[in-house]
């Protein structure tokens, strides 16, 4: 089903406002006004108001992330890696590059959710967080699995820990992208991650 012009306009305006003023200061009336739609139209497309908008923005970022990830880490490119560490380096460089592209939106989103646990609970009620985490992990764990299959001599295995491994990688990549100085250079960060 095609997305309506009104919905696209609401998301565009909300995305711009989100990075400019933060989630807590988003006002659905202002979003509707700037998008040129009625408040009823906004709630028609986003029944839970700001929470629905946040989840849609998050989904758009996730879709863009997966597309870029698949472009950068195509299986033929991974087959060219000479070692597990070389493949892991390529994975980490790709994750850093992709996260940098959405740095402001991701940081604002994470900050707002962590600073307002009521919002987090509302988001959790509207979606399956476990399913969302699993689908977020699939691109990374798929590449890790492929690298481990390709380089079994390293004796490593995910061993059913895919979601946990992804959470650690995701948290550390986010922290590096948000506050790079805490980890030193990108090269130092990647070397640290390979050791981990």
N, C-alpha and C positions, 0 to 999 in steps of 0.2 A: 504494500500500500504506500502510495506517495505521501510525503509529509506536506502538510498545507503551508501556504505562504505565511499565514499567521503564526503557526508553530515555529517555522524557521526564523521569523522575525523576533519572536519572543526569546528563542534560544540565543540568537546573535546578540541581542541587547543584554540579556542576562549574563552571557559570557563576558561581554565587555565590562559590564558593571561589577561582576564578580571579581575580576582581577583588579579593578580600580578601587572598589570600596570594601571588598570582603563579603563573605556570606552573611555574617551577622547584620550588616548594614543594607543588605538587599531588601528592597521594598517592592512587593508585587504590584502595588498601584503604580509606582514609578516605572517598573518594567513594562507594564501594560501601556502606560502613557507613551513612553519612548518608542515602544514597538508599534504604536498606532492601532492598538486593539482594545477592546473592552475588557474589563476585569473578568466578566463572565466567560469570554473567549479564552483568557489565560487559564482559568480554572477548568474549562472544558478540556483543554489539552494537558493540563497539569493539575489533576484533582487534589493533590496534597500540597499545592502551592510551591513554596521554596524547596521543600524536600524533593518533590517530583522533578523540579528543574535541576537541582543538584545531581540527582541520579541520572538524568538525561545527559547533562554535561559530562559527567563521569563516563557514561557509556560511549559518548562520542570520542572522548579522549582514548578510551580503551580500544575502540574500533580502529582509530588512527594508529595507535601503538602497535596493534597486531599486524596491520597492513605493512607498516614500516619495518617491523621485526621480520616478517616473512620476506620482504624485499632484500633486506640486508643479510639475512642468514639462511639463504636458500640451501637446500641439501647439497647441491653440487659445490657450493663454496665451502661448506663444512668438510666435505670429503677431501678437500685440498689441504686441510690442516695436517701437519706432520706429527703433532703430539696432542695429548689432552690439554696441556697447558696452553698451547697455541690456540686451540679451539676455544678454551675458556677465556683467553685474552680477547679474541674476536667477539665473543658473547658479551663480555663486560664493556668493551668499547662501544658496541651497538646499544646496549642498555643505557649507558651514560649519554650518548648522543640523542637518543629518543627522549629520554627524560628531560634533557636540557631544553628541548623544543617546547615542552609544556611546563617548564619549571614554575612559573608564576601561578598558573592555575592549580597545579598539583600542590604546591606549598600552601596556597590559600585554602584549598579544600581540606587538606590534612589539618591545618591549623584550626580551622573552624570546627571541624568534627571533634578534634581532641579537646578544644576549649569549651565545647558545649555537648556534654554527654547526652543530654536530652535529644539533641539532633541526631546523634549517633544511634540512640535507641529507636527513634522514629524511622530512621533509614533502615535499621535492622528489622523492624516490623514490616516494612514494605517490600523487602527483598530477602532472598536466602543468602545470608552473608557467607555461609559455607560454600554454596554453589558459586557465588561470585569470586571467592578466593581461589577455588579450584580452577575456574575458567581463566582467571588472571595468571595462574601458575603454569598453565599448559604450554604456552610458547617457550618459556624458560626451561621447564623440566623436559620438554620434548627435545630441545637442543642438547641439554645435558645428557639425556638418555642416548641420543644419537652419538654424541662424543664418547660416552662410556662404552657403547657397543663397538665403535670404531677403534678405540684404544683400550682394550681389555687388559693389556699388560700392566696398566697402572694399578690394577687390583682394587679399583674404587667401585662403589655401587650406591645407588639412591636407596635401595632396600626398603621401599615403602615410605620413605621420608620426603617425598616430592614436595608436599605442601610446606613442610617445615623448612626445607632447604630454600624454597622460593621466598618464604617470608624473610629469612635472614638476608638473602641477596637483595630483595626489594628494599628492606629497611636501610641497609647500608648504602645502596646506590642512591636512594632518596636523600639520605643525610649528606652524602658526598656532593650531589648536585645542588642541594640547598645551601650548604656551607662548605665549599670546597677547601677552604683554608684549614679546616680541622684535620684533614687527612693528608695534607701536603699536595704534591702534584698528582695529576691523573696517573702518571706512571707509578708513583708510590702507592696510590690507592689500588690499582690493578694488581701490583705485586703482592700487596697485603691480602687481597681477595683470593688470589691464586693459592697463597699459603693456607688460608682458612679452608 
